[in-house]
Amino acid sequence: MSLPFFITIFIVLIYIVLFMDKKLSFTTNSIQFMVLSIISTNYLTVMTNKLEWIRASRDVTQFISLLINRECILPLVGVVMVNRYLNSDSVIHKSILFISLLFFITSLDLLHLHFKTIDYPQWSLLNTVIMNSVYLIISIGLGKALYALQKKEVKKGGQNL
């Protein structure tokens, strides 16, 4: 039951990313997506295999839904976060964006708990919220760095990053 749900969320997020106003170019968004995907994959691998703080399901379809979440949905949320963050001027809008996306990511983790895709033997949901907020902060920092590189390239008259 979890696989169709997460595939639907993934498709909706693809449409949101395709049609939203973006300050970052396609290449910069691709780099952002790839780096965030690597970070989320390594986080999941370390927590499940090395530390064994999170236990993933042995069911193939549930594990695929977990992979779709960590490999595709979370990096797309990071891309949405950065582009909306760069387009927003108000601190209030940036704070509301951060809190709403943190709530969205945490609700996805709650759905994984509900569908029994993951289990927390030595971890808690509060720790997950903290890690999700760190993930969003990393995505903002990476996006700002990539945006600075993009502006630097445009100023030089070179190719757009």
Steps between C-alpha positions, in 0.01 A plus 500: 500500500790738563653474152213661302472774760867598480505474119204741490678745729810470282305580182330799663838634618642462149218718366555756775872521421440521125252786513627712791702820466866414536802722564737213442568370151427144388862395550518654845173335601635168370816537707288589802281194444799264460683623811185484713426152368849385600460653846163336562621164368804504726285604797265207444785254447688605813188499718372161381810295424785641707337635816180294482301784658235470230369167377373489142232259387597179324197523270611600151216740418527678834876528466458645149265764643769586756756531222268722294459722803870526580636503142240714323245671722741649757738648238201647314381656825850646537482646148158650576635639828797670340315651206215634716752620758697694238181649350370614840605830653321487834637316801145403594442332163833318527413380852154383394654319203756328722243393758250377240760294313633363830143400588463338156820295534411398855153393390663280235705338776181451702344332196799268482440412863130447431567274201768321704766579244740608772528439870696697761656254746764747626380823344206732552277723294648808669843399373351460154351851515841637601670313214236623254556859607876453460432358154298808403770731639763312296284536190469877559876536547575293191246697298646833609849383407384379159308824442814702582697292248226547243502879545880504479492313170239734353703807606809371323305457180578131495265211480213486741556235766 
